[in-house]
Each structure stands twice: as C-alpha cells, then as structure tokens.
Amino acid sequence: MGTVNKKTMTIVGVLAVVVVLFCAAFQIASENQANAEYAREQDDALTHDVTPIAQLGPISLGDNNGVRELFGALPLHSVDRKYEIDAEHESLTINYLEVVGDIGVDDVQRDLIYNSIVAMASIPNLSDITYNFVGDGYSFTREEIEDVFGKRLPDLLASSGEWQTEVRSRLASQKFCQQFYA
C-alpha cells in the first residue's frame, strides 16, 4: 500500500510540474504576442503610444542623440534615414532612403503629420521640419501646425486625453490630413 502512495505521489508530482511548465510556456507566448502587437502599433500614427515620449520631457534640437532617439520611437522608424540638424535656424531635415509609394502615400502623409506634431511638442526650439524621400519632399512649420490645432503643441502632448481627441482622432480623417498637403 505504501508503494501505491509513492507511485501516486510521484505521478501527481510529475503532473504538477508539467502543468506548471505548460502554464509558464503559455504565459511567455502570450507576453511575446502582446509585445509583438505593441511593436506593430508603434508603426502607425493612429495606434502609436505617445506616453513614453511625453514622459521624457523637452529635447534640444542640438541634442543629436535625443533627436535620433525621438524619431527612432515614432512611426516610420523602420525606414532608413539620415538627419540634417540646423540648430541655428531651428530646422531639421530628415532624408528617408525610400520611395513614398513603396510605403503607402496616405500612411506616410499621416505619419509625417503625427511625427511633426510630436517632434515640435518635444523639441521646443524646432520651428520647421522637412522630410525628403526619394522623389518627394514635405515640409511643416510649427506655426502652420499650431494654427490648425489652435494651441501650443507641448500643451497637446501634456494630456493623453487631449492628445486622443485633438490629434489622434483628427488624423483618422483623410480630409483633415490633406489640408497639410494642399
């Protein structure tokens, strides 16, 4: 009878270990899936999480690493690019090494508006930004964007609720986006 109890206990113990390992594997797979989903969301202005950027605080245009890190966390971060920073004239040029049509015109245009808003909200001494692609170029000024939103850009970034209603929801409208390209 003691042998049966030892065998039973051994089987129960092995099953418990298997169940724990299975649960751990499921948990890891779920976390990996959630991380992959979050990473995909960071590629789109409509789903990008601006919270970590808002928490960083202001970046100086003269801080090359800060500017690179900022744009490395924004939509279009996976597109190869080079930066030209002109701190004296408060301007930034980003030269992307791809064709807009290969990425998607509507997506690129929406992402550029979004990236410009975030950049100008995060870099107080940035007055204008130009994005060059192979065959295309787009420019935005702080004045132009603040006129559209009717407020200072850092104020938009300071409140996640305001960011959602004032920026993200408006970017979902193609008509809204087209005013920057007219």
Residue, then its C-alpha position, 0 to 999 in steps of 0.5 A: m500500500g505504501t508503494v501505491n502512495k509513492k507511485t501516486m505521489t510521484i505521478v501527481g508530482v510529475l503532473a504538477v510540474v508539467v502543468v506548471l511548465f505548460c502554464a509558464a510556456f503559455q504565459i511567455a507566448s502570450e507576453n511575446q504576442a502582446n509585445a509583438e502587437y505593441a511593436r506593430e502599433q508603434d508603426d502607425a500614427l493612429t495606434h502609436d503610444v505617445t506616453p513614453i515620449a511625453q514622459l521624457g520631457p523637452i529635447s534640444l534640437g542640438d541634442n543629436n542623440g535625443v533627436r535620433e532617439l525621438f524619431g527612432a520611437l515614432p512611426l516610420h522608424s523602420v525606414d532608413r534615414k539620415y538627419e540634417i540638424d540646423a540648430e541655428h535656424e531651428s530646422l531639421t531635415i530628415n532624408y528617408l532612403e525610400v520611395v513614398g509609394d513603396i510605403g503607402v502615400d496616405d500612411v506616410q502623409r499621416d505619419l509625417i503629420y503625427n511625427s511633426i506634431v510630436a517632434m515640435a511638442s518635444i523639441p521646443n526650439l524646432s520651428d520647421i521640419t522637412y522630410n525628403f524621400v526619394g522623389d518627394g519632399y514635405s515640409f511643416t512649420r510649427e506655426e502652420i501646425e499650431d494654427v490648425f490645432g489652435k494651441r501650443l503643441p507641448d500643451l497637446l502632448a501634456s494630456s493623453g486625453e487631449w492628445q486622443t481627441e485633438v490629434r489622434s482622432r483628427l488624423a483618422s480623417q483623410k480630409f483633415c490630413q490633406q489640408f497639410y498637403a494642399 
